[in-house]
Amino acid sequence: MTTSLTPPPGLTVRAATLGDAAAVCALLNEVDLLEIGRADTELAEVQADLKHPEVDLERDSWLLFEGERLVGYALLWDESGGERIDVDHYVLPGRPRGALYLFDLMEARAAQRAAAGGAARAVLHLHLNSTPTMDLSALAARGWRTVRRYNVMARHISVHADEPPKPVPGVTLRDCSAEEDRRHAHGLLQECFTEHFDFQPRSYPQWLDDIGAERADWSLIWIAHVDGVGDAGVLRTHDDRPSMAWVGNLGVLPEARGRGLGSHLLRHAFGHYAARGRDRIGLGVDTDNSSGALALYERHGMALDHAVDTWELICPV
């Protein structure tokens, strides 16, 4: 990897600030329109990313300008405290040299952060639409490769077709309005997803930062209690996307699987959001998930909206 210290002619780069959130959101929605045909990024989501405590904006963010116009954005954060580094990268088409310059900056900074954590290498992960604005051949030429695919699944819902499911004997749901239940939800998610690809253990305060807890509606997060097992499932949803309601996490403990609990939680989300007036609901699923999650969602009428690939780069520090 070689890193240029100066941007390509006609382009400038500076670090982002919290005051840039609206401009970044507009850029991401411009990319959304090109990649999935609709603007689907919320300002609050961008604000949460920019003020995340694991991001040093001065060194971990980059805005790419063509004159006065914002044409690119990149962000880096480190959840592992070691070699695993996550990055975001968005550049409008027609600026290949600018796009690669942002990769120069991100890769160099990732090596610095991994070294600071005592790692011998940096393992970068980047999520890209399967048909992105980025030139994938240029990305591959830098040593990046795809390691996972996620499907964004969606389904139309209505109050007529998606009434709340009938209670399951021995199963009760409660929301997370109480602080104690929020902590239970965090613990369940850590346990349910510990064997999933790219899982990073997160403390309760870290998880609150990850989900933007200050704007979370805790009445839209539920815990499932199973008689004889205890708290065994969790459903985390939110209602701030313009195009659809969203299931952020649906997890069931291994000892409670095979009882239809996942289906019950999913149908609960359908019915709840239909009653709130939403006509569409979506979620993301790892296509290689060994728990059968993809098949579960397909059985309940969810279909592919678009696909997202995880790209990985391994580089020494």
C-alpha positions as CSV (number, residue, x, y, z in Angstrom):
1,M,0.0,0.0,0.0
2,T,1.3,3.4,-0.9
3,T,-0.3,6.6,0.5
4,S,-0.3,9.9,-1.3
5,L,-0.1,12.9,1.0
6,T,-1.9,15.2,-1.5
7,P,-5.3,14.8,-3.0
8,P,-5.8,14.6,-6.8
9,P,-5.9,17.9,-8.7
10,G,-9.2,19.7,-8.3
11,L,-10.1,17.9,-5.1
12,T,-9.7,18.9,-1.4
13,V,-10.1,16.9,1.8
14,R,-10.7,17.8,5.4
15,A,-12.0,16.1,8.5
16,A,-15.7,16.1,9.2
17,T,-17.3,17.9,12.1
18,L,-20.7,17.4,13.8
19,G,-21.9,20.5,11.8
20,D,-21.4,18.6,8.6
21,A,-24.0,15.9,9.4
22,A,-26.7,17.4,7.1
23,A,-24.3,17.6,4.1
24,V,-23.1,14.1,4.7
25,C,-26.7,12.8,5.0
26,A,-27.5,14.5,1.7
27,L,-24.5,12.8,0.0
28,L,-25.4,9.4,1.4
29,N,-29.0,9.8,0.1
30,E,-27.6,10.7,-3.3
31,V,-25.6,7.5,-3.3
32,D,-28.7,5.6,-2.0
33,L,-30.7,6.8,-5.0
34,L,-28.0,5.6,-7.4
35,E,-27.6,2.2,-5.7
36,I,-31.1,1.2,-4.4
37,G,-33.4,3.7,-6.1
38,R,-34.5,5.6,-2.9
39,A,-33.1,7.9,-0.3
40,D,-32.9,5.8,2.9
41,T,-30.5,7.6,5.2
42,E,-31.7,9.5,8.3
43,L,-29.9,12.5,9.6
44,A,-30.0,11.1,13.2
45,E,-28.1,8.0,12.0
46,V,-25.3,10.2,10.5
47,Q,-25.2,12.3,13.7
48,A,-24.8,9.2,15.8
49,D,-21.9,8.0,13.6
50,L,-20.1,11.3,13.8
51,K,-20.3,11.6,17.6
52,H,-19.6,8.0,18.4
53,P,-17.0,7.9,21.1
54,E,-14.8,5.4,19.2
55,V,-14.4,7.9,16.4
56,D,-11.8,10.6,16.5
57,L,-13.3,12.9,13.9
58,E,-10.0,14.8,13.4
59,R,-8.2,11.7,12.4
60,D,-10.9,9.1,11.5
61,S,-13.1,11.1,9.1
62,W,-12.6,12.6,5.7
63,L,-14.8,14.8,3.5
64,L,-13.9,15.0,-0.2
65,F,-14.8,18.2,-2.0
66,E,-14.9,19.2,-5.7
67,G,-14.8,22.9,-5.4
68,E,-17.5,23.7,-2.8
69,R,-19.4,20.5,-3.5
70,L,-19.2,17.5,-1.2
71,V,-18.6,14.4,-3.4
72,G,-17.1,11.9,-1.0
73,Y,-17.1,10.8,2.7
74,A,-15.2,8.2,4.7
75,L,-15.3,7.2,8.3
76,L,-13.2,4.7,10.4
77,W,-13.9,3.2,13.8
78,D,-12.5,0.4,15.9
79,E,-14.8,-1.8,18.0
80,S,-12.2,-4.5,18.7
81,G,-9.5,-2.4,20.3
82,G,-7.1,-4.5,18.2
83,E,-6.8,-5.6,14.6
84,R,-10.4,-5.4,13.4
85,I,-11.2,-2.0,12.0
86,D,-14.5,-0.9,10.3
87,V,-14.7,1.7,7.6
88,D,-17.4,3.5,5.6
89,H,-16.7,4.9,2.1
90,Y,-19.0,6.8,-0.2
91,V,-18.0,8.7,-3.4
92,L,-20.2,9.9,-6.2
93,P,-19.4,8.3,-9.6
94,G,-16.8,9.9,-11.9
95,R,-14.2,10.6,-9.2
96,P,-12.1,7.4,-9.3
97,R,-8.9,9.1,-8.2
98,G,-10.7,10.8,-5.3
99,A,-12.2,7.5,-4.3
100,L,-8.8,5.8,-4.2
101,Y,-7.3,8.7,-2.3
102,L,-9.8,8.2,0.5
103,F,-8.8,4.5,0.6
104,D,-5.1,5.6,0.9
105,L,-6.0,7.7,3.9
106,M,-8.3,5.1,5.5
107,E,-5.9,2.2,5.1
108,A,-3.0,4.2,6.6
109,R,-5.1,5.4,9.5
110,A,-6.3,1.8,10.1
111,A,-2.8,0.6,10.4
112,Q,-2.0,3.3,13.0
113,R,-5.0,2.3,15.1
114,A,-4.3,-1.4,14.9
115,A,-0.7,-0.8,15.9
116,A,-1.9,1.4,18.8
117,G,-3.9,-1.6,20.0
118,G,-0.9,-3.9,19.9
119,A,-1.9,-5.8,16.8
120,A,0.5,-7.0,14.1
121,R,-1.9,-6.3,11.3
122,A,-5.1,-4.4,10.5
123,V,-8.1,-6.3,9.2
124,L,-10.4,-3.8,7.6
125,H,-14.1,-4.5,6.8
126,L,-16.2,-2.3,4.5
127,H,-19.9,-2.9,3.6
128,L,-20.8,-2.1,0.0
129,N,-23.9,-2.5,-2.0
130,S,-23.5,-5.4,-4.4
131,T,-23.8,-2.9,-7.3
132,P,-22.0,0.1,-5.8
133,T,-20.9,3.4,-7.2
134,M,-17.4,2.3,-6.4
135,D,-15.2,0.7,-9.1
136,L,-14.9,-2.8,-7.7
137,S,-12.0,-3.8,-10.0
138,A,-10.0,-0.9,-8.5
139,L,-10.9,-2.1,-5.1
140,A,-9.8,-5.6,-5.8
141,A,-6.6,-4.3,-7.3
142,R,-5.8,-2.9,-3.8
143,G,-6.1,-6.3,-2.3
144,W,-9.7,-6.1,-1.0
145,R,-11.8,-9.2,-1.3
146,T,-15.4,-10.1,-0.5
147,V,-15.9,-12.3,2.5
148,R,-19.6,-12.2,3.2
149,R,-22.9,-11.3,1.7
150,Y,-25.9,-9.8,3.5
151,N,-29.4,-9.6,2.1
152,V,-31.7,-6.8,2.9
153,M,-35.1,-8.4,3.1
154,A,-38.4,-6.5,3.0
155,R,-42.1,-7.3,3.1
156,H,-45.3,-5.3,2.7
157,I,-47.5,-5.2,5.8
158,S,-51.1,-4.2,6.5
159,V,-53.5,-4.2,9.3
160,H,-55.8,-6.6,7.4
161,A,-53.1,-9.2,6.6
162,D,-50.9,-8.8,9.7
163,E,-52.8,-8.8,12.9
164,P,-50.8,-9.3,16.1
165,P,-50.1,-13.0,16.5
166,K,-52.0,-15.1,19.1
167,P,-50.2,-15.6,22.4
168,V,-48.0,-18.6,22.5
169,P,-48.5,-20.7,25.7
170,G,-45.7,-20.2,28.1
171,V,-44.3,-17.2,26.2
172,T,-44.7,-13.6,27.3
173,L,-43.3,-10.4,25.7
174,R,-42.4,-7.2,27.5
175,D,-40.8,-4.0,26.2
176,C,-37.6,-2.4,27.4
177,S,-39.1,0.7,29.0
178,A,-37.3,-0.2,32.3
179,E,-33.6,0.2,32.6
180,E,-33.2,-3.3,34.0
181,D,-34.8,-4.8,30.8
182,R,-32.5,-2.7,28.6
183,R,-29.6,-4.4,30.3
184,H,-31.3,-7.8,29.9
185,A,-31.8,-7.1,26.1
186,H,-28.1,-6.2,25.8
187,G,-27.0,-9.4,27.5
188,L,-29.3,-11.5,25.4
189,L,-28.0,-10.0,22.2
190,Q,-24.4,-10.6,23.2
191,E,-25.3,-14.3,24.0
192,C,-27.5,-14.9,20.9
193,F,-25.0,-13.5,18.4
194,T,-21.6,-14.5,19.9
195,E,-21.0,-17.2,17.3
196,H,-22.0,-15.1,14.3
197,F,-19.6,-13.8,11.7
198,D,-17.7,-10.7,12.7
199,F,-19.2,-10.5,16.2
200,Q,-17.5,-8.1,18.5
201,P,-18.2,-8.2,22.2
202,R,-19.7,-4.9,23.4
203,S,-20.2,-3.6,26.9
204,Y,-23.5,-2.2,27.9
205,P,-22.3,1.5,27.5
206,Q,-20.7,0.6,24.2
207,W,-23.9,-1.0,22.9
208,L,-25.9,2.1,24.0
209,D,-23.5,4.2,21.8
210,D,-23.8,1.8,18.9
211,I,-27.6,2.0,18.8
212,G,-27.9,5.7,19.4
213,A,-29.7,5.1,22.8
214,E,-30.4,8.8,23.3
215,R,-32.9,8.6,20.5
216,A,-34.0,5.0,20.9
217,D,-37.7,4.2,21.4
218,W,-37.4,1.5,24.0
219,S,-41.1,0.5,23.6
220,L,-40.0,-0.9,20.2
221,I,-37.5,-3.4,21.8
222,W,-39.0,-6.5,23.3
223,I,-37.8,-9.5,25.4
224,A,-39.4,-12.9,25.1
225,H,-39.7,-14.9,28.4
226,V,-40.2,-18.6,28.1
227,D,-41.6,-20.6,31.1
228,G,-38.9,-23.0,32.3
229,V,-36.2,-21.2,30.4
230,G,-36.3,-17.6,31.4
231,D,-35.6,-14.6,29.1
232,A,-34.7,-16.4,25.9
233,G,-35.3,-14.0,22.9
234,V,-35.0,-10.4,22.0
235,L,-36.4,-8.3,19.2
236,R,-34.8,-4.8,18.6
237,T,-36.6,-2.6,16.1
238,H,-36.8,1.1,15.2
239,D,-39.1,3.3,13.2
240,D,-36.9,6.1,11.9
241,R,-36.3,5.0,8.3
242,P,-38.3,6.8,5.7
243,S,-39.0,3.8,3.5
244,M,-39.8,1.1,6.0
245,A,-39.8,0.0,9.7
246,W,-36.6,-1.9,10.6
247,V,-35.7,-5.0,12.6
248,G,-32.2,-4.3,13.9
249,N,-31.8,-7.6,15.7
250,L,-33.9,-10.8,16.3
251,G,-32.1,-13.3,18.5
252,V,-33.1,-16.5,20.3
253,L,-30.9,-18.4,22.7
254,P,-29.8,-21.8,21.5
255,E,-31.7,-23.7,24.3
256,A,-35.0,-22.0,23.2
257,R,-34.7,-22.6,19.4
258,G,-37.0,-24.9,17.6
259,R,-40.1,-23.7,19.5
260,G,-41.3,-21.1,17.0
261,L,-40.1,-18.3,19.1
262,G,-38.3,-16.5,16.2
263,S,-41.5,-16.7,14.1
264,H,-43.6,-15.4,16.9
265,L,-41.2,-12.4,17.4
266,L,-41.2,-11.7,13.6
267,R,-45.0,-11.8,13.4
268,H,-45.2,-9.6,16.4
269,A,-43.1,-7.0,14.6
270,F,-45.3,-7.3,11.5
271,G,-48.5,-6.7,13.5
272,H,-47.1,-4.0,15.6
273,Y,-45.8,-1.9,12.8
274,A,-48.9,-2.5,10.6
275,A,-50.9,-1.1,13.5
276,R,-48.6,2.0,13.6
277,G,-49.5,2.7,10.0
278,R,-46.3,1.4,8.3
279,D,-46.8,-0.5,5.1
280,R,-43.3,-2.1,4.8
281,I,-40.8,-3.7,7.1
282,G,-37.2,-4.8,6.5
283,L,-34.1,-6.3,8.0
284,G,-30.6,-7.5,7.1
285,V,-29.5,-11.1,7.3
286,D,-26.2,-12.9,6.8
287,T,-26.8,-15.3,3.9
288,D,-24.3,-17.8,5.5
289,N,-26.0,-17.7,8.9
290,S,-26.1,-21.3,10.2
291,S,-29.2,-20.7,12.3
292,G,-31.5,-20.8,9.3
293,A,-32.5,-17.1,9.7
294,L,-32.7,-16.5,5.9
295,A,-35.1,-19.4,5.4
296,L,-37.2,-18.2,8.4
297,Y,-37.6,-14.7,6.9
298,E,-38.5,-16.2,3.4
299,R,-41.1,-18.4,5.0
300,H,-42.8,-15.3,6.4
301,G,-43.0,-13.6,3.0
302,M,-39.8,-11.5,3.2
303,A,-38.0,-11.1,-0.1
304,L,-34.7,-9.6,-1.3
305,D,-34.6,-5.8,-1.6
306,H,-30.9,-5.5,-2.3
307,A,-27.6,-7.2,-1.3
308,V,-24.6,-5.9,0.6
309,D,-21.2,-7.4,0.5
310,T,-18.5,-7.3,3.2
311,W,-15.1,-6.5,1.7
312,E,-12.0,-7.2,3.7
313,L,-8.4,-6.0,3.5
314,I,-5.6,-7.4,5.6
315,C,-2.5,-5.3,5.9
316,P,0.6,-5.2,8.2
317,V,1.0,-2.4,10.6
